[in-house]
Amino acid sequence: MEKYAMFGKLTAKPGQRDELARMMLESSGTLEDMEGCIYYILHEAEDNPDDLWITELWESKEAHAASLKNEKVLELIGRCRHLIAEAGGIKVRPIGGKGF
C-alpha cells in the first residue's frame, strides 16, 4: 500500500496562532497512539504570524481517513475551530528520503 502525505496549512484568526498551536500540541498524545500515523509535525511560519504548517505522513490514505473519524481528533477539531480563520493544504506523494 502506498504511503499518504500532506502539507496542511492552518491560518489562525489574527493574534491567535500561539493559542492554536498550544492547544494542538497539548493534544499531541491524540496522534501518538493513532494507528497508521508515522509523523505529524506542527510548524510556525516565519513569514506570517498567523500561519501554522503541518507535515503529515501516514501508512495509507485509509489510515488518514480513519483518523478524521476518531473521537479524540473530532473533539480536538471542535475545541480549536473558533481559533481558525482558514484551513487548507496540499496532498503529496512521498517517494523516498531520510525518515521514509
C-alpha positions in Angstrom: 0.0 0.0 0.0 1.3 3.5 -0.9 2.1 5.9 1.9 0.0 9.1 2.2 1.3 12.6 3.0 0.0 16.1 3.3 1.3 19.6 3.9 -1.5 21.2 5.8 -1.9 24.9 6.5 -4.0 26.5 9.3 -4.4 30.2 9.4 -5.3 31.3 12.8 -7.5 34.3 13.5 -5.3 37.4 14.0 -3.2 37.0 17.1 -4.4 33.5 17.9 -1.7 31.4 16.3 0.1 30.7 19.6 -3.1 29.7 21.4 -4.0 27.4 18.5 -0.5 25.8 18.4 -0.6 25.4 22.2 -4.0 23.6 22.1 -2.8 21.3 19.3 0.5 20.5 20.9 -1.2 19.7 24.2 -3.3 17.2 22.4 -0.4 15.7 20.5 -1.0 12.5 22.5 -4.1 12.1 20.5 -2.0 11.3 17.4 0.8 9.5 19.2 -1.4 6.4 19.6 -3.1 6.9 16.2 -2.7 3.8 14.1 -1.0 4.4 10.8 0.4 7.8 11.7 4.2 7.9 11.0 4.6 11.5 11.8 2.6 14.7 12.4 4.7 17.8 12.9 3.4 21.3 13.6 5.5 24.3 12.3 5.2 28.1 12.8 5.5 30.1 9.6 8.4 32.6 9.8 6.8 35.0 7.3 3.3 35.1 8.6 2.4 35.5 12.3 -1.0 33.7 11.8 0.1 30.6 9.9 0.8 27.1 11.1 2.0 24.4 8.7 1.6 20.7 9.4 3.6 17.9 7.8 1.9 14.5 8.0 2.9 11.0 6.8 0.6 8.1 7.1 0.9 4.4 6.3 -2.0 4.8 3.9 -4.8 7.1 2.7 -7.2 4.9 4.6 -5.3 5.4 7.9 -5.5 9.2 7.4 -9.2 9.0 6.6 -9.8 6.8 9.7 -8.1 9.4 11.9 -10.6 12.0 10.8 -13.4 9.8 12.2 -11.5 9.3 15.5 -13.5 10.6 18.6 -10.4 12.4 20.1 -9.5 14.0 16.8 -13.0 15.2 16.2 -13.0 16.6 19.8 -9.7 18.5 19.2 -11.0 19.9 15.9 -14.1 21.2 17.7 -12.1 22.8 20.5 -9.8 24.6 18.0 -12.4 25.6 15.4 -13.0 29.1 17.0 -9.3 30.0 16.6 -9.1 29.0 12.9 -9.7 31.5 10.1 -8.8 29.2 7.2 -7.7 25.6 6.7 -6.1 24.1 3.6 -3.1 22.2 2.3 -1.8 20.1 -0.5 -1.6 16.3 -0.8 1.7 15.0 -1.9 3.0 11.5 -2.8 6.2 10.6 -0.9 8.8 8.9 -3.0 11.8 8.5 -0.6 14.4 10.2 1.5 15.7 10.2 5.1 13.0 9.1 7.5 10.9 7.5 4.9 
